[in-house]
Amino acid sequence: MAYKISDACISCGACADQCPVEAIAEGDAHYVIDPDKCISCGSCAEQCPMSAIAEE
């Protein structure tokens, strides 16, 4: 199950720096996770200061 970033994201980029498979990229409104690349490791969710990342 891939992780997803909610609208609570403040686009700080902390999650993208932690992703071991580079599944996170800057989107139009906030960062987004590519579900095809995501390995559901949870590293991004642990780093998010806004708790904006959760499993779908």
N, C-alpha and C positions, 0 to 999 in steps of 0.2 A: 504494500500500500504506500503510494507516494505521499510526500508531504506537500502542503499548500500554504502559501503566504496570504494572509488576510489583508483587508484594507487598513488595518492598524499599523502596517509597515510604514516606517519613516524614512526608508531608503538610505539607511546608514551604511549598508554594505557588509556588515559584520558576518552575516550568514554566507555570503558569496565567498569570502575569504576562507571559511572553514570547510566548504564542500569539497570532498576528496575526488569527486568525479565531474566537477565543474558543471553541475546541473542548474545553477542559479545565475540568472542574468537580469540586468536592469530592464524593466518593462516601461510602458507608457506612464502608469500611475505609481507603480512601486515595483520592487523586485519580484520575479516570478521563477518558479521551479519547473523545469522540463520533466514531466512525469515519466518519459521514456528513458531518461538518464538517471533519475533519482534511485538510489539503492536503499532508501529508508533507514539510513544509519542514525539519524537524529542529531547529527553534529550542528546543523543549522539552527534547529529549535533550541538547543542548549545555549547558543550564542546570542539569540535575539533578545535585545533589551526590552522589547515591547510585547513579548510573548505572542507575536503575530504569526507564528508558524506551528502548524499541527498536522497530524495525519488526516488524510481525506476520509 
